[in-house]
Amino acid sequence: MEIRLLGPLEATGRHGALVPVTSAKQRVVLATLALRVRQVVSVEDLVDFLWEDRPPATARETVRSHVMRLRRVLAASGSASLVTRAPGYVLDLAPEAIDIHQVQALRARASRAAAGQDAAGAAALLTDALARWRGPLLADVDSTMLRSLHVRAWEDIWLQTMEARIDADLALGRHREVLGELRSLTATHPLRERFRGQLMAALEAAGQRAEALREYQEARRTLVEELGIEPGPDLREVHLRILAAESAEGDAPVAVPSAGTTTPALLPLDVYGFTGRSDELARLDALLDLAGEQPTAVVVAALSGTAGVGKTALAVHWAHRVRDRFPDGQLYVSLRGFDPSGQPMTPAEAVRGFLDALGVQADRIPPAFQAQVGLYRSLLAERRVLIVLDNARDAEQVRPLLPGSPGCLVVVTSRNQLAGLVAAEGAHPLPLDLLPVADARQLLARRLGADRVAAEPDAVAEIIARCARLPLALTVIAARAAIQPGFPLAALAAELHANLDAFDAGDPATQVRAVLSWSHRALSAAAARLFRLLGLHPGPDLGVPAAASLAGVPVARVRPLLTELVRAHLLTEHAPGRYAFHDLLRTHATELTHAEDTEAERRTALHRLLDHYLHSARVAAQALNPHRDPISPPPPLHGAVREEPSGHEQALAWFTAEQTALLATTTQAADTGFEAHAWQLAWTLADFLDRRGRWHDQAAVQAKALEAAIRAGDRRGQAYAHGNLGWAYTVLDRPDDARTHFLLALELYGELGEPTGQALVHGNLSTALGWQGRHSDALGHAQQALGLYRTAGHRTGQARALNAVGWFHALLGDYRAALHHCRQALALHQEMGDRHGQASTWDSIGYACHHLGRYLMAVSCYQRALDLFRELGDRYNEADTLTRLADTHLALAEPDAARRTWQRALAILDKLGHPDADGVRAKLSVAA
């Protein structure tokens, strides 16, 4: 007898005649027994596969009836025997008579052939193995649970077999023959890195190196966009091998990155028309050489100088020149040390941003700041990364951002001399003076043309003097002259002289402010008004819709005004559609709007800006979590632009781009009398900050929201802020503070008559208590949440609370009560379309089934949870469920499957750098 499972189920008896197994239920029984040939399958497991979680009262008797009929069919065909053996049945058949075992045997033989350098033999054996597939496993077997247990695994085996066969073909030099097949496979499986690497290797061997390199870039783009990860080491190795081959044919050096998570590339655009500073560049180059000669010390360069002298331009330009010497990436941050708002970036904000840039998932980032610094330094150990810390206020702001081991180089810029950093950390001071006259002349020549500058030397000398040899002022003047190519420089110098005489006090800062005032007056009226109003924005940057909202004009009208400001070098487009000021320019814009716009105009513009952020963030928050109860702010003012990011990915991208501005705007709203905007903005940020693990930011912004709501006497705002602050303190391991805020939130929601608010707080309290191991107390709060949600008719809340009640019953050992509640939760989650809720509930059901001894049912439930977690990109919960799935495989006496599953969980947790990895590693050690 032979049984074929790879495709529609088929059984053949004597002379290859088909065995007539036509009953759908009997086919499920035969498939189950064949998958576990010569192993006992319990009656309980067969009940699960036939009816899943809704068996009839007569299920066990019906199973016996199906087995009896199937036994007769098999006996009549003179084929395998079906043996009764407690607590179920065994299919007594040689494993090699079943196609899945034939495939595994062929794969093992092919592996031995490949190891023995017999590529032709391996290719033939693997081709034979692939021919056994007639379609997906169990294609016509009516058991969702049985298919969920096995189909994905056999899809992976098919892919692995195909990869191995292509490897054999490539070893035989069949590069061109496999190109078409590989293009089809990479299109169908774009996240499968091995197919992409094989395609790159085939293209390289076929003489299509440029296309091979393009494939790598496409693979990297897809992985980053879809999964948020960089290519793995194997694909990177193929890429480097191709680059090395290209280098061997030319002179370009190839930098080889070390292993790690993500290679950051945060440098801003290189400075257009950078000129001069040859001595300073040479000194920085010498420090680069010193970094290579000092394997025991971190090299730090401290650039200092007055505002507008070109510190950032020099640091960024030099960083671009040498970035190839730092194959593990470049980190950049503006610390906003002299920001006009008076709020420099905290070291905690900077470290958190660097951890994001290094690809650290939110789940693995510890709440405590010192622990985050330790993780940051651990990630930089043994790596060569260039770190630019721009616009630092003092040494204390810089110290936590310094690597703890050699290999990296740090460039710090500041208006202060950072003597403390020089003394304690051995930083190399590099003071930056005003541009030499020759360099200033060259700057103008690069931007205006050498002939034009040479033709009017006296006018150029006057311009340079009036700009105090400051690159910022010279750049602004050059931008004005560049858009008037026929305008004599002498006339420009005379106009400049006339306008600056009243301001000239011999101080460079005073002179540059005068230059900016003169440039502002040269703008169109609409652009000049926009420039002034941009001074109301708290920074550090803004998008086009925010600028349109400040000005109260449509997006289409504000774009040319922004372009005018960029061309005048009064604004920088540092990323597509993102605009930023130099600190001096921001200060100047703020001074101008207070001088030239009325208080009513300024307040209305700020109101529009806050409405833009609030209403856009509300849309994004709902897209991020559609099942969250919304807030209802008043309609936005006329002229405020509302963005509408749709879908989870767009919402996440929008929040990522705007998070710093949103945090700053929330503080601005609280400090300027817009209290409702403050707490509502904080509400919109809560989910995003939690998912990104930005719990210190969460605590700070919710505390600001609470302060604003209390000042305004807004009890609803206070309730929201107390609840969100309680959750932030829970994650930050401040349980007493968390409980205080949770109880205050409960009291306020009770006064407001809002049972859903109370239920949400009880749910958060149950989670917090569960983390503390207080499962009985946690169950009590989960049950209170369930009662309140039922009273309010809140079905999404009921589903979550039912799963929580079930989970805590399971942790307390009452597994049947757990199943009762979790099945209700699952039905509601499916009705509401809440995929994350479904995934969590399948995991809870799997846990309960495992402890009831229903191991195959547990495996099926865990597999469903895994499918959903993968679709959602929830990597931590995927690993968490894999760990429990491995425990179930072990209970099924499947140690190899358990080991493989733990290894998959460990790979994810190691990628995340999560401490749970140690527990999984310990299980693997015991299993070995």
Secondary structure as UniProt FT lines:
FT   STRAND          2..4
FT   STRAND          10..12
FT   HELIX           14..16
FT   HELIX           24..35
FT   TURN            36..38
FT   STRAND          41..42
FT   HELIX           43..51
FT   TURN            52..53
FT   TURN            57..58
FT   HELIX           59..76
FT   TURN            77..78
FT   STRAND          81..85
FT   TURN            86..87
FT   STRAND          88..92
FT   HELIX           95..97
FT   HELIX           99..115
FT   TURN            116..117
FT   HELIX           119..130
FT   TURN            131..132
FT   TURN            138..140
FT   HELIX           144..171
FT   TURN            172..173
FT   HELIX           175..188
FT   TURN            190..191
FT   HELIX           193..205
FT   TURN            206..207
FT   HELIX           209..227
FT   HELIX           233..248
FT   TURN            272..273
FT   HELIX           278..293
FT   TURN            295..296
FT   STRAND          299..304
FT   TURN            307..308
FT   HELIX           311..322
FT   HELIX           323..325
FT   TURN            327..328
FT   STRAND          330..334
FT   TURN            337..338
FT   TURN            340..341
FT   HELIX           347..357
FT   TURN            358..359
FT   HELIX           362..364
FT   HELIX           369..380
FT   TURN            381..382
FT   STRAND          386..392
FT   HELIX           395..398
FT   HELIX           399..401
FT   TURN            406..407
FT   STRAND          409..414
FT   HELIX           419..425
FT   STRAND          428..431
FT   HELIX           437..448
FT   HELIX           450..455
FT   HELIX           457..466
FT   TURN            467..469
FT   HELIX           471..482
FT   TURN            485..486
FT   HELIX           489..500
FT   HELIX           501..503
FT   HELIX           508..521
FT   HELIX           525..534
FT   TURN            535..536
FT   STRAND          542..543
FT   HELIX           544..551
FT   HELIX           555..567
FT   TURN            568..569
FT   STRAND          572..575
FT   TURN            576..577
FT   STRAND          578..580
FT   HELIX           583..596
FT   HELIX           599..624
FT   TURN            626..627
FT   TURN            638..639
FT   HELIX           647..671
FT   TURN            672..673
FT   HELIX           675..691
FT   TURN            692..693
FT   HELIX           695..712
FT   HELIX           715..731
FT   TURN            732..733
FT   HELIX           735..752
FT   HELIX           755..771
FT   TURN            772..773
FT   HELIX           775..792
FT   HELIX           795..811
FT   TURN            812..813
FT   HELIX           815..832
FT   HELIX           835..851
FT   TURN            852..853
FT   HELIX           855..872
FT   HELIX           875..891
FT   TURN            892..893
FT   HELIX           895..912
FT   HELIX           916..927
//
